[in-house]
Amino acid sequence: MIARSFKFLASALVVMIYSCTGSTDKRPETAMDTGREFIRASLNGDFKKAEELILKDSQNVQLFDMYKSFYQRLPEDKKKHYRDASYEINKYLDVDDSTTIINYSNDYMNKPMDIKIIRHNNLWQVDFKYAYSGNLPID
């Protein structure tokens, strides 16, 4: 009886550990998925998730910190509008095998914006500074 209880508890523990380390923290595997996750996290104000998708260079980190500060100073009603906003991918351009530009707009601002997704060290990451420099045209 004790052995059966132990096996049940051990099985339950394995299931709990597996469910805690499941796919919720899995990185996106494509440029499109990376862009979508970044856009949604940014609109939601989920900067922890968005920051995980940013290419870690000094300019990106600095610009993203400025963006977080800006967002955090917004009135709560504007934050709610961003969280409630849906977005649409207007254009998707594979520049090459490691660079993608996504043009999107959300239904709160209705302003087309570009983000650049690059593959760096086998991970798709957002080159956040592109939103400010626009060094590759999508047209």
Buried (B, 14 or more C-beta within 10 A) or exposed (E): EEEEEEEEEEEEEEEEEEEEEEEEEEEBEEBBBBBBBBBBBBBBBBBEBBBBBBBEBEEBBEBBEEBBEEBEEEEEEEBEBBEEBEBEEEEBBEBEEEBBBBBBBBEBEEEEBBBBBBBEEEBBBBBBBBBEEEEEEBE
